Amino acid sequence: MTDIAPARPPRSASVFFANLIALVGGLGAAVLVAVQRDAPWVKSLAYPPIVPCALTFVLLALIEWILRRRGRLAPTELARTRLRETDYLRVRYRLSGFLATLALVAFAYWLFPEYHGTFYDPYWHLLKTLAPLLVLVPFYFIWADARVRDPEDEYVVFGKLLAGRRADLDGAAIRRHLLAWTVKGYFLPLMAVYLNDQVNRLGQLYMGGGWAAFYHFDGLFNFSYTTDLLFCVIGYAATVRLFDSHIRSVEPTMLGWVVALICYQPFYSVIGQFYLQYGGSVDWVGWLARAPLLRDLWGTLIVALSISYGLATVAFGLRFSNLTHRGILTDGPYRVTKHPAYVSKNLSWWLISVPFVVSSDWPTTIRHCALLLLLNTVYFLRARTEEWHLSRDPGYVAYALWMNEHSALRIFGQLIPALRYRAPPQGRH
C-alpha cells in the first residue's frame, strides 16, 4: 500500500453531530431517572438506566435511518427489498446458532466465580428487562434472510456446525463469532453495572446539592462518564446488521487482547494495586489550594479532558466496542486525533494524580511518574494494536494517512516520526 495521503478522509460510519442529538435526549432521561429515583415508576424498573438507554438507542437508530435514506451514510447489509426467497432451513440454522451462543454465554457466567455474588446484579436486571425482546428474534431472522446480502452469516455457520454439517465449515467465521461474543459477554456486564452506579451517583449529587451540583466539578466529571457508559452499553448490546452496527472483525492478536483486558476489572484490580500504583498522597486540589485561580483552571482542564473522553465514545453512535471493528470513524473527535479517548484519559491521569509533585522524597516521586508512564505505555500499545487490526480495512488506511497530514496533533508525528502512521505492506495485514 502507498503512504500517500488521500485528498479527503473516507466517509465516517457514524455522524457525530447526529449522535450529539441522541446524547441530549439520553442525558436528559438519565437526569430524570436520577432525580426521580425514589419515585414509584423508577422503583418499578428492574434496571432504571434502561430508560436513557432506550431513548438514546431509538434516537440513534431513527437519525441514522434518515441519514441513510439521504445518502449521508453507507447502506446497511440488509437491502430495502427482498433479494431472494426466504430459506427456512437457513433460518433454523441461524436460530439454533443464536440460541446455542446464548447458552454458551450463560454457561460461562455460571462457570466463572467472577459472576457470582451481588456485584453483577444490575446486569442480571438488565437481561431480565431485555428478555422479552427474544420473542422477536425468529421473526427478525425470517424477515432478514430474504434481505441480507450475505445470507451465510456467523449464526448460520455456527448452526450448521451444531447440526454436524462440517463439510462446508467456515472456521474463520466461527472463530470470529465466538470471539465477538466473548467481547460482548465480558464487557457488557461491566458497562451495565458501571452505568447503573453512575446514574445513582448523579442522583446522590442532586440530593446533596440540587441542580447546582450538576454544574459543580464532581457533577460535570460524573456527567462525562455517564455519557461514555451510556453509549458503551448501547454499543455492546446493539450489534445488529439491521443498523449496520454488526461486528466486522475481532482483534486477531494475543497482544491486543492482553493490553485491552488488563485495563478492566477484574484484572486491573490486581495490576493497578500491585504493579501500576502510581498515585501518591498529594491531592491536586490541596496542592493548588494557595493558588485558587490556577486550581480552577486545572480543574477546568480535567473536566474538559473527561468530556472529550466521553465524546470520543459518543462518536461511535451504535458501534462502540473494544477489540472489534464495526466501522471506521472519521468524524467529530476523530478529526483531532486517531485516539481521542486514550489521549484524553491518559492526560487527565497526570493532572488528577500529579505524581510529579514531591510528596515524601524524590525517588518515590520518580517511581510514581515511571509507573504512570508504564500505564501510558499500555494504552499506547492498545492504540497500536487497534491500528494494526483496523489496517485490514482500506478505509482505515486512507483515514490514518489523511490524519498524518491533517490531524490537530500532527505536529507530534512530525517531531517524532515513530508516531506517524505507516500503511502496512501489500498483503501483510
C-alpha beads as a LAMMPS data file, in Angstrom:
LAMMPS data file: protein, C-alpha beads

429 atoms
428 bonds

1 atom types
1 bond types

-500.0 500.0 xlo xhi
-500.0 500.0 ylo yhi
-500.0 500.0 zlo zhi

Masses

1 110.0

Atoms # bond

1 1 1 0.000 0.000 0.000
2 1 1 1.089 3.572 -0.610
3 1 1 1.799 6.089 2.151
4 1 1 0.360 8.956 0.086
5 1 1 -2.475 10.674 1.930
6 1 1 -5.824 10.918 0.113
7 1 1 -7.315 14.306 -0.671
8 1 1 -10.126 13.819 1.836
9 1 1 -10.950 11.321 4.606
10 1 1 -13.333 8.426 3.937
11 1 1 -16.977 8.758 4.890
12 1 1 -17.498 8.093 8.591
13 1 1 -19.568 5.115 9.720
14 1 1 -21.324 7.463 12.128
15 1 1 -22.238 11.167 12.031
16 1 1 -21.007 12.890 15.170
17 1 1 -23.482 15.767 15.147
18 1 1 -26.382 13.321 14.867
19 1 1 -25.020 11.368 17.824
20 1 1 -24.950 14.569 19.870
21 1 1 -28.688 14.957 19.312
22 1 1 -29.264 11.474 20.700
23 1 1 -26.902 12.262 23.582
24 1 1 -29.014 15.231 24.666
25 1 1 -32.081 13.024 24.883
26 1 1 -30.224 10.248 26.667
27 1 1 -28.624 12.511 29.252
28 1 1 -31.949 14.220 29.867
29 1 1 -33.530 10.839 30.554
30 1 1 -30.587 9.840 32.802
31 1 1 -31.038 13.021 34.862
32 1 1 -34.779 12.388 35.104
33 1 1 -34.179 8.855 36.395
34 1 1 -31.510 10.119 38.793
35 1 1 -33.605 12.865 40.389
36 1 1 -36.744 10.685 40.445
37 1 1 -35.005 7.592 41.789
38 1 1 -37.414 7.329 44.750
39 1 1 -40.483 7.721 42.561
40 1 1 -42.665 4.597 42.162
41 1 1 -42.197 4.483 38.377
42 1 1 -38.396 4.352 38.754
43 1 1 -38.511 1.803 41.565
44 1 1 -40.703 -0.403 39.395
45 1 1 -37.891 -0.707 36.838
46 1 1 -35.580 -3.694 37.243
47 1 1 -32.798 -1.686 35.590
48 1 1 -33.546 2.079 35.777
49 1 1 -30.857 3.122 33.229
50 1 1 -32.894 1.245 30.613
51 1 1 -34.865 4.489 30.151
52 1 1 -31.931 6.643 28.918
53 1 1 -30.514 3.640 27.034
54 1 1 -33.779 3.007 25.193
55 1 1 -34.334 6.667 24.324
56 1 1 -30.761 7.110 23.105
57 1 1 -30.956 3.932 21.038
58 1 1 -34.248 4.933 19.406
59 1 1 -32.927 8.399 18.566
60 1 1 -29.684 6.989 17.140
61 1 1 -31.491 4.394 15.024
62 1 1 -34.056 6.909 13.764
63 1 1 -31.496 9.590 12.889
64 1 1 -29.238 7.087 11.138
65 1 1 -32.207 5.762 9.162
66 1 1 -32.961 9.301 7.972
67 1 1 -29.308 9.969 7.107
68 1 1 -29.044 6.665 5.282
69 1 1 -32.120 7.456 3.198
70 1 1 -30.491 10.761 2.244
71 1 1 -27.194 9.131 1.299
72 1 1 -25.198 10.571 4.221
73 1 1 -24.390 7.066 5.470
74 1 1 -23.499 3.919 3.575
75 1 1 -26.274 1.340 3.020
76 1 1 -26.601 -1.472 5.549
77 1 1 -26.046 -5.126 4.677
78 1 1 -29.827 -5.513 4.594
79 1 1 -31.404 -4.466 1.285
80 1 1 -34.608 -2.448 1.319
81 1 1 -36.332 -5.037 -0.845
82 1 1 -36.189 -8.814 -0.973
83 1 1 -33.135 -10.255 -2.714
84 1 1 -34.336 -13.864 -2.617
85 1 1 -36.991 -16.145 -1.228
86 1 1 -36.716 -16.926 2.470
87 1 1 -34.837 -20.171 3.117
88 1 1 -36.495 -21.567 6.243
89 1 1 -33.829 -24.240 6.675
90 1 1 -31.213 -21.497 6.817
91 1 1 -33.425 -19.606 9.279
92 1 1 -33.474 -22.682 11.508
93 1 1 -29.692 -22.925 11.348
94 1 1 -29.434 -19.232 12.202
95 1 1 -31.848 -19.505 15.126
96 1 1 -30.185 -22.625 16.533
97 1 1 -26.786 -20.947 16.247
98 1 1 -28.097 -17.885 18.096
99 1 1 -29.687 -19.894 20.908
100 1 1 -26.602 -22.091 21.272
101 1 1 -24.467 -18.960 21.544
102 1 1 -26.662 -17.607 24.340
103 1 1 -26.379 -20.977 26.078
104 1 1 -22.576 -20.832 25.869
105 1 1 -22.525 -17.329 27.375
106 1 1 -24.895 -18.414 30.160
107 1 1 -22.656 -21.421 30.870
108 1 1 -19.608 -19.147 31.140
109 1 1 -21.415 -16.911 33.631
110 1 1 -22.352 -19.970 35.678
111 1 1 -18.850 -21.439 35.469
112 1 1 -16.665 -18.480 36.475
113 1 1 -16.792 -17.301 40.113
114 1 1 -16.347 -13.695 38.969
115 1 1 -20.032 -13.645 38.023
116 1 1 -21.292 -14.990 41.333
117 1 1 -22.241 -12.637 44.154
118 1 1 -24.076 -9.318 44.027
119 1 1 -21.729 -7.085 42.009
120 1 1 -23.361 -8.012 38.694
121 1 1 -26.949 -7.804 39.952
122 1 1 -27.671 -4.703 37.800
123 1 1 -26.589 -6.655 34.737
124 1 1 -28.907 -9.550 35.548
125 1 1 -31.685 -6.971 35.939
126 1 1 -30.803 -5.573 32.513
127 1 1 -31.020 -9.044 30.958
128 1 1 -34.373 -9.585 32.662
129 1 1 -35.578 -6.305 31.161
130 1 1 -34.380 -7.210 27.655
131 1 1 -35.530 -10.853 27.743
132 1 1 -38.996 -10.200 26.226
133 1 1 -37.296 -8.955 23.051
134 1 1 -36.171 -12.526 22.368
135 1 1 -39.653 -13.366 21.044
136 1 1 -38.919 -11.023 18.119
137 1 1 -35.730 -12.812 17.088
138 1 1 -37.323 -15.604 14.957
139 1 1 -39.458 -13.065 13.085
140 1 1 -36.424 -10.839 12.508
141 1 1 -34.406 -13.787 11.170
142 1 1 -37.218 -14.710 8.765
143 1 1 -37.518 -11.118 7.545
144 1 1 -33.750 -10.564 7.277
145 1 1 -32.972 -13.840 5.483
146 1 1 -34.515 -12.566 2.266
147 1 1 -32.723 -9.207 2.501
148 1 1 -29.233 -9.807 3.888
149 1 1 -26.594 -9.526 1.187
150 1 1 -24.539 -12.427 2.559
151 1 1 -27.043 -14.960 3.954
152 1 1 -24.340 -17.340 5.219
153 1 1 -23.571 -15.292 8.345
154 1 1 -21.856 -16.455 11.541
155 1 1 -25.055 -17.719 13.167
156 1 1 -25.849 -19.875 10.138
157 1 1 -22.325 -21.308 10.084
158 1 1 -22.424 -21.995 13.812
159 1 1 -25.853 -23.616 13.476
160 1 1 -24.547 -25.869 10.702
161 1 1 -21.641 -26.883 12.922
162 1 1 -24.071 -27.893 15.660
163 1 1 -26.102 -29.850 13.108
164 1 1 -22.980 -31.825 12.116
165 1 1 -22.532 -30.259 8.682
166 1 1 -18.748 -29.964 8.804
167 1 1 -18.124 -30.391 5.089
168 1 1 -18.743 -26.702 4.363
169 1 1 -17.415 -25.466 7.704
170 1 1 -16.052 -21.891 7.728
171 1 1 -13.563 -21.955 10.597
172 1 1 -12.736 -18.248 10.323
173 1 1 -16.419 -17.286 10.653
174 1 1 -16.863 -19.484 13.723
175 1 1 -13.714 -18.077 15.333
176 1 1 -14.892 -14.526 14.639
177 1 1 -18.330 -15.357 16.038
178 1 1 -17.038 -16.867 19.281
179 1 1 -14.523 -14.061 19.832
180 1 1 -17.175 -11.419 19.159
181 1 1 -19.475 -12.920 21.756
182 1 1 -16.566 -13.193 24.170
183 1 1 -16.106 -9.442 23.821
184 1 1 -19.821 -8.770 24.357
185 1 1 -20.154 -11.260 27.185
186 1 1 -17.187 -9.772 29.032
187 1 1 -17.679 -6.030 28.537
188 1 1 -21.472 -5.610 28.584
189 1 1 -21.812 -6.762 32.234
190 1 1 -19.135 -4.310 33.363
191 1 1 -20.597 -1.367 31.470
192 1 1 -24.136 -2.137 32.641
193 1 1 -23.013 -2.173 36.284
194 1 1 -20.937 0.994 35.917
195 1 1 -23.785 2.856 34.195
196 1 1 -26.175 1.891 36.979
197 1 1 -23.656 3.157 39.558
198 1 1 -23.102 6.359 37.615
199 1 1 -26.810 7.174 37.423
200 1 1 -27.052 6.539 41.166
201 1 1 -24.176 8.971 41.729
202 1 1 -25.977 11.616 39.703
203 1 1 -28.970 11.130 41.979
204 1 1 -26.791 11.454 45.083
205 1 1 -25.241 14.642 43.723
206 1 1 -28.664 16.108 43.105
207 1 1 -29.938 15.137 46.549
208 1 1 -26.825 16.666 48.087
209 1 1 -26.789 19.943 46.189
210 1 1 -29.772 20.283 43.880
211 1 1 -29.319 21.432 40.301
212 1 1 -26.203 23.375 41.256
213 1 1 -24.460 20.055 41.951
214 1 1 -24.602 19.183 38.260
215 1 1 -22.522 22.269 37.464
216 1 1 -20.001 21.548 40.206
217 1 1 -16.716 19.833 39.318
218 1 1 -17.925 16.434 40.562
219 1 1 -21.197 16.804 38.684
220 1 1 -19.563 17.624 35.337
221 1 1 -16.984 14.898 35.871
222 1 1 -19.692 12.309 36.547
223 1 1 -21.739 13.604 33.630
224 1 1 -18.872 12.855 31.267
225 1 1 -18.600 9.262 32.444
226 1 1 -22.366 8.813 32.296
227 1 1 -22.115 9.921 28.663
228 1 1 -19.381 7.383 28.000
229 1 1 -21.136 4.473 29.700
230 1 1 -24.495 5.209 28.112
231 1 1 -23.048 4.742 24.638
232 1 1 -20.933 1.799 25.811
233 1 1 -23.963 -0.187 26.977
234 1 1 -25.843 0.576 23.765
235 1 1 -22.811 -0.309 21.657
236 1 1 -22.253 -3.723 23.201
237 1 1 -25.959 -4.566 23.157
238 1 1 -26.790 -3.371 19.625
239 1 1 -24.616 -5.473 17.313
240 1 1 -27.187 -5.923 14.551
241 1 1 -26.869 -5.809 10.766
242 1 1 -30.207 -4.022 10.590
243 1 1 -28.467 -0.899 11.955
244 1 1 -25.112 -1.533 10.264
245 1 1 -23.650 -1.895 13.774
246 1 1 -22.572 -5.533 13.467
247 1 1 -19.038 -6.719 14.157
248 1 1 -16.908 -6.923 11.004
249 1 1 -13.827 -8.433 12.633
250 1 1 -12.284 -9.051 16.051
251 1 1 -8.783 -8.221 17.299
252 1 1 -6.619 -11.056 15.911
253 1 1 -3.560 -10.851 18.196
254 1 1 -2.942 -12.016 21.748
255 1 1 -1.069 -8.788 22.491
256 1 1 -4.140 -6.757 21.528
257 1 1 -6.345 -8.779 23.871
258 1 1 -3.896 -8.648 26.784
259 1 1 -3.291 -4.888 26.724
260 1 1 -7.048 -4.272 26.492
261 1 1 -8.200 -6.680 29.194
262 1 1 -5.665 -5.614 31.818
263 1 1 -7.273 -2.148 31.750
264 1 1 -10.570 -3.543 33.065
265 1 1 -11.840 -5.419 36.086
266 1 1 -11.180 -7.891 37.498
267 1 1 -7.680 -7.797 36.017
268 1 1 -6.908 -4.146 36.715
269 1 1 -7.645 -4.525 40.426
270 1 1 -4.554 -6.754 40.575
271 1 1 -2.414 -4.928 38.003
272 1 1 -3.273 -1.495 39.348
273 1 1 -2.751 -2.359 43.008
274 1 1 0.418 -4.407 42.790
275 1 1 2.170 -3.199 39.653
276 1 1 0.903 0.193 38.432
277 1 1 0.006 2.016 41.654
278 1 1 1.172 5.443 40.571
279 1 1 -0.924 7.604 42.904
280 1 1 0.784 9.299 45.834
281 1 1 -0.526 11.139 48.881
282 1 1 -0.781 14.516 47.111
283 1 1 -4.217 15.721 46.029
284 1 1 -4.284 18.228 43.165
285 1 1 -6.883 20.379 44.942
286 1 1 -4.757 20.594 48.081
287 1 1 -1.596 21.090 46.040
288 1 1 -3.110 24.169 44.370
289 1 1 -5.069 25.403 47.387
290 1 1 -2.934 28.532 47.693
291 1 1 -3.492 29.433 44.035
292 1 1 -7.281 29.338 43.566
293 1 1 -7.215 30.696 40.003
294 1 1 -4.701 28.070 38.900
295 1 1 -6.683 25.429 40.812
296 1 1 -9.866 26.355 38.951
297 1 1 -8.072 26.347 35.597
298 1 1 -6.522 22.966 36.442
299 1 1 -9.930 21.554 37.367
300 1 1 -11.477 23.002 34.218
301 1 1 -8.847 21.232 32.118
302 1 1 -9.575 17.935 33.905
303 1 1 -13.291 18.332 33.210
304 1 1 -12.572 19.263 29.584
305 1 1 -10.470 16.123 29.147
306 1 1 -13.136 13.944 30.775
307 1 1 -15.797 15.446 28.494
308 1 1 -13.524 14.821 25.499
309 1 1 -13.198 11.224 26.646
310 1 1 -16.982 10.846 26.805
311 1 1 -17.493 12.480 23.418
312 1 1 -14.990 10.086 21.856
313 1 1 -17.405 7.292 22.786
314 1 1 -20.401 9.296 21.564
315 1 1 -18.713 9.463 18.144
316 1 1 -19.301 5.705 17.761
317 1 1 -23.071 6.067 17.903
318 1 1 -24.397 2.496 17.929
319 1 1 -20.964 0.980 17.334
320 1 1 -18.800 1.285 20.435
321 1 1 -16.886 -1.838 21.382
322 1 1 -13.384 -2.763 22.428
323 1 1 -11.379 -5.261 20.399
324 1 1 -13.650 -5.137 17.353
325 1 1 -14.047 -3.392 14.008
326 1 1 -17.594 -2.102 13.479
327 1 1 -16.995 0.701 11.020
328 1 1 -14.331 3.382 10.526
329 1 1 -14.891 6.705 12.306
330 1 1 -13.574 9.863 10.660
331 1 1 -15.867 12.458 12.235
332 1 1 -16.020 14.550 15.421
333 1 1 -13.125 13.929 17.850
334 1 1 -11.597 11.547 15.296
335 1 1 -10.719 14.572 13.169
336 1 1 -8.466 15.748 16.020
337 1 1 -6.600 12.514 16.693
338 1 1 -6.984 8.847 15.823
339 1 1 -7.239 8.017 19.540
340 1 1 -9.145 10.831 21.283
341 1 1 -10.302 8.693 24.208
342 1 1 -6.818 7.414 25.032
343 1 1 -5.223 10.848 24.703
344 1 1 -7.824 12.482 26.946
345 1 1 -7.798 9.744 29.560
346 1 1 -4.030 9.499 29.881
347 1 1 -3.523 13.260 30.098
348 1 1 -6.239 13.531 32.764
349 1 1 -4.464 10.953 34.937
350 1 1 -1.375 13.158 35.096
351 1 1 -3.486 16.149 36.101
352 1 1 -5.550 14.265 38.688
353 1 1 -2.809 12.233 40.386
354 1 1 0.017 14.824 39.986
355 1 1 2.691 12.131 40.508
356 1 1 5.421 14.668 39.671
357 1 1 4.755 16.585 42.914
358 1 1 7.246 15.601 45.613
359 1 1 5.292 14.088 48.495
360 1 1 7.964 12.475 50.656
361 1 1 11.182 12.063 48.665
362 1 1 12.453 12.309 45.098
363 1 1 12.901 8.547 44.499
364 1 1 9.227 7.955 45.370
365 1 1 8.151 10.782 43.070
366 1 1 10.245 9.389 40.205
367 1 1 8.812 5.925 40.830
368 1 1 5.224 7.235 40.664
369 1 1 5.975 9.005 37.374
370 1 1 7.599 5.874 35.959
371 1 1 4.570 3.758 36.920
372 1 1 2.152 6.156 35.254
373 1 1 4.379 6.153 32.177
374 1 1 4.095 2.355 32.159
375 1 1 0.312 2.650 32.223
376 1 1 0.534 5.203 29.409
377 1 1 2.606 2.628 27.501
378 1 1 -0.170 0.066 27.911
379 1 1 -2.569 2.482 26.222
380 1 1 -0.008 3.256 23.529
381 1 1 0.108 -0.477 22.800
382 1 1 -3.685 -0.581 22.747
383 1 1 -3.650 2.176 20.157
384 1 1 -1.018 0.435 18.057
385 1 1 -2.701 -2.995 18.128
386 1 1 -6.010 -1.377 17.195
387 1 1 -4.324 0.326 14.237
388 1 1 -2.795 -2.969 13.098
389 1 1 -6.203 -4.605 13.317
390 1 1 -8.142 -1.834 11.569
391 1 1 -5.485 -1.553 8.840
392 1 1 -7.024 -4.666 7.299
393 1 1 -9.714 -2.261 6.123
394 1 1 -8.529 0.036 3.284
395 1 1 -10.878 2.693 4.657
396 1 1 -8.877 2.922 7.870
397 1 1 -5.589 3.092 5.973
398 1 1 -6.904 6.032 3.941
399 1 1 -8.180 7.739 7.110
400 1 1 -4.938 7.237 9.048
401 1 1 -2.808 8.538 6.180
402 1 1 -5.077 11.581 5.864
403 1 1 -4.677 12.183 9.614
404 1 1 -0.885 12.213 9.206
405 1 1 -1.324 15.492 7.324
406 1 1 -4.486 16.975 8.826
407 1 1 -4.743 15.867 12.461
408 1 1 -4.714 18.672 15.040
409 1 1 -1.896 16.731 16.731
410 1 1 0.098 16.071 13.556
411 1 1 2.994 18.154 14.885
412 1 1 3.871 15.311 17.275
413 1 1 4.166 12.940 14.332
414 1 1 6.374 15.449 12.552
415 1 1 8.634 15.772 15.604
416 1 1 8.621 12.032 16.394
417 1 1 8.423 10.047 13.132
418 1 1 7.680 6.822 15.036
419 1 1 4.253 8.258 15.888
420 1 1 3.294 8.710 12.227
421 1 1 1.054 6.080 10.715
422 1 1 2.531 3.896 8.006
423 1 1 0.396 1.742 5.769
424 1 1 1.197 -1.982 6.014
425 1 1 2.923 -3.552 3.007
426 1 1 0.593 -5.066 0.446
427 1 1 -0.592 -8.472 1.634
428 1 1 0.632 -8.003 5.213
429 1 1 -2.337 -7.155 7.453

Bonds

1 1 1 2
2 1 2 3
3 1 3 4
4 1 4 5
5 1 5 6
6 1 6 7
7 1 7 8
8 1 8 9
9 1 9 10
10 1 10 11
11 1 11 12
12 1 12 13
13 1 13 14
14 1 14 15
15 1 15 16
16 1 16 17
17 1 17 18
18 1 18 19
19 1 19 20
20 1 20 21
21 1 21 22
22 1 22 23
23 1 23 24
24 1 24 25
25 1 25 26
26 1 26 27
27 1 27 28
28 1 28 29
29 1 29 30
30 1 30 31
31 1 31 32
32 1 32 33
33 1 33 34
34 1 34 35
35 1 35 36
36 1 36 37
37 1 37 38
38 1 38 39
39 1 39 40
40 1 40 41
41 1 41 42
42 1 42 43
43 1 43 44
44 1 44 45
45 1 45 46
46 1 46 47
47 1 47 48
48 1 48 49
49 1 49 50
50 1 50 51
51 1 51 52
52 1 52 53
53 1 53 54
54 1 54 55
55 1 55 56
56 1 56 57
57 1 57 58
58 1 58 59
59 1 59 60
60 1 60 61
61 1 61 62
62 1 62 63
63 1 63 64
64 1 64 65
65 1 65 66
66 1 66 67
67 1 67 68
68 1 68 69
69 1 69 70
70 1 70 71
71 1 71 72
72 1 72 73
73 1 73 74
74 1 74 75
75 1 75 76
76 1 76 77
77 1 77 78
78 1 78 79
79 1 79 80
80 1 80 81
81 1 81 82
82 1 82 83
83 1 83 84
84 1 84 85
85 1 85 86
86 1 86 87
87 1 87 88
88 1 88 89
89 1 89 90
90 1 90 91
91 1 91 92
92 1 92 93
93 1 93 94
94 1 94 95
95 1 95 96
96 1 96 97
97 1 97 98
98 1 98 99
99 1 99 100
100 1 100 101
101 1 101 102
102 1 102 103
103 1 103 104
104 1 104 105
105 1 105 106
106 1 106 107
107 1 107 108
108 1 108 109
109 1 109 110
110 1 110 111
111 1 111 112
112 1 112 113
113 1 113 114
114 1 114 115
115 1 115 116
116 1 116 117
117 1 117 118
118 1 118 119
119 1 119 120
120 1 120 121
121 1 121 122
122 1 122 123
123 1 123 124
124 1 124 125
125 1 125 126
126 1 126 127
127 1 127 128
128 1 128 129
129 1 129 130
130 1 130 131
131 1 131 132
132 1 132 133
133 1 133 134
134 1 134 135
135 1 135 136
136 1 136 137
137 1 137 138
138 1 138 139
139 1 139 140
140 1 140 141
141 1 141 142
142 1 142 143
143 1 143 144
144 1 144 145
145 1 145 146
146 1 146 147
147 1 147 148
148 1 148 149
149 1 149 150
150 1 150 151
151 1 151 152
152 1 152 153
153 1 153 154
154 1 154 155
155 1 155 156
156 1 156 157
157 1 157 158
158 1 158 159
159 1 159 160
160 1 160 161
161 1 161 162
162 1 162 163
163 1 163 164
164 1 164 165
165 1 165 166
166 1 166 167
167 1 167 168
168 1 168 169
169 1 169 170
170 1 170 171
171 1 171 172
172 1 172 173
173 1 173 174
174 1 174 175
175 1 175 176
176 1 176 177
177 1 177 178
178 1 178 179
179 1 179 180
180 1 180 181
181 1 181 182
182 1 182 183
183 1 183 184
184 1 184 185
185 1 185 186
186 1 186 187
187 1 187 188
188 1 188 189
189 1 189 190
190 1 190 191
191 1 191 192
192 1 192 193
193 1 193 194
194 1 194 195
195 1 195 196
196 1 196 197
197 1 197 198
198 1 198 199
199 1 199 200
200 1 200 201
201 1 201 202
202 1 202 203
203 1 203 204
204 1 204 205
205 1 205 206
206 1 206 207
207 1 207 208
208 1 208 209
209 1 209 210
210 1 210 211
211 1 211 212
212 1 212 213
213 1 213 214
214 1 214 215
215 1 215 216
216 1 216 217
217 1 217 218
218 1 218 219
219 1 219 220
220 1 220 221
221 1 221 222
222 1 222 223
223 1 223 224
224 1 224 225
225 1 225 226
226 1 226 227
227 1 227 228
228 1 228 229
229 1 229 230
230 1 230 231
231 1 231 232
232 1 232 233
233 1 233 234
234 1 234 235
235 1 235 236
236 1 236 237
237 1 237 238
238 1 238 239
239 1 239 240
240 1 240 241
241 1 241 242
242 1 242 243
243 1 243 244
244 1 244 245
245 1 245 246
246 1 246 247
247 1 247 248
248 1 248 249
249 1 249 250
250 1 250 251
251 1 251 252
252 1 252 253
253 1 253 254
254 1 254 255
255 1 255 256
256 1 256 257
257 1 257 258
258 1 258 259
259 1 259 260
260 1 260 261
261 1 261 262
262 1 262 263
263 1 263 264
264 1 264 265
265 1 265 266
266 1 266 267
267 1 267 268
268 1 268 269
269 1 269 270
270 1 270 271
271 1 271 272
272 1 272 273
273 1 273 274
274 1 274 275
275 1 275 276
276 1 276 277
277 1 277 278
278 1 278 279
279 1 279 280
280 1 280 281
281 1 281 282
282 1 282 283
283 1 283 284
284 1 284 285
285 1 285 286
286 1 286 287
287 1 287 288
288 1 288 289
289 1 289 290
290 1 290 291
291 1 291 292
292 1 292 293
293 1 293 294
294 1 294 295
295 1 295 296
296 1 296 297
297 1 297 298
298 1 298 299
299 1 299 300
300 1 300 301
301 1 301 302
302 1 302 303
303 1 303 304
304 1 304 305
305 1 305 306
306 1 306 307
307 1 307 308
308 1 308 309
309 1 309 310
310 1 310 311
311 1 311 312
312 1 312 313
313 1 313 314
314 1 314 315
315 1 315 316
316 1 316 317
317 1 317 318
318 1 318 319
319 1 319 320
320 1 320 321
321 1 321 322
322 1 322 323
323 1 323 324
324 1 324 325
325 1 325 326
326 1 326 327
327 1 327 328
328 1 328 329
329 1 329 330
330 1 330 331
331 1 331 332
332 1 332 333
333 1 333 334
334 1 334 335
335 1 335 336
336 1 336 337
337 1 337 338
338 1 338 339
339 1 339 340
340 1 340 341
341 1 341 342
342 1 342 343
343 1 343 344
344 1 344 345
345 1 345 346
346 1 346 347
347 1 347 348
348 1 348 349
349 1 349 350
350 1 350 351
351 1 351 352
352 1 352 353
353 1 353 354
354 1 354 355
355 1 355 356
356 1 356 357
357 1 357 358
358 1 358 359
359 1 359 360
360 1 360 361
361 1 361 362
362 1 362 363
363 1 363 364
364 1 364 365
365 1 365 366
366 1 366 367
367 1 367 368
368 1 368 369
369 1 369 370
370 1 370 371
371 1 371 372
372 1 372 373
373 1 373 374
374 1 374 375
375 1 375 376
376 1 376 377
377 1 377 378
378 1 378 379
379 1 379 380
380 1 380 381
381 1 381 382
382 1 382 383
383 1 383 384
384 1 384 385
385 1 385 386
386 1 386 387
387 1 387 388
388 1 388 389
389 1 389 390
390 1 390 391
391 1 391 392
392 1 392 393
393 1 393 394
394 1 394 395
395 1 395 396
396 1 396 397
397 1 397 398
398 1 398 399
399 1 399 400
400 1 400 401
401 1 401 402
402 1 402 403
403 1 403 404
404 1 404 405
405 1 405 406
406 1 406 407
407 1 407 408
408 1 408 409
409 1 409 410
410 1 410 411
411 1 411 412
412 1 412 413
413 1 413 414
414 1 414 415
415 1 415 416
416 1 416 417
417 1 417 418
418 1 418 419
419 1 419 420
420 1 420 421
421 1 421 422
422 1 422 423
423 1 423 424
424 1 424 425
425 1 425 426
426 1 426 427
427 1 427 428
428 1 428 429
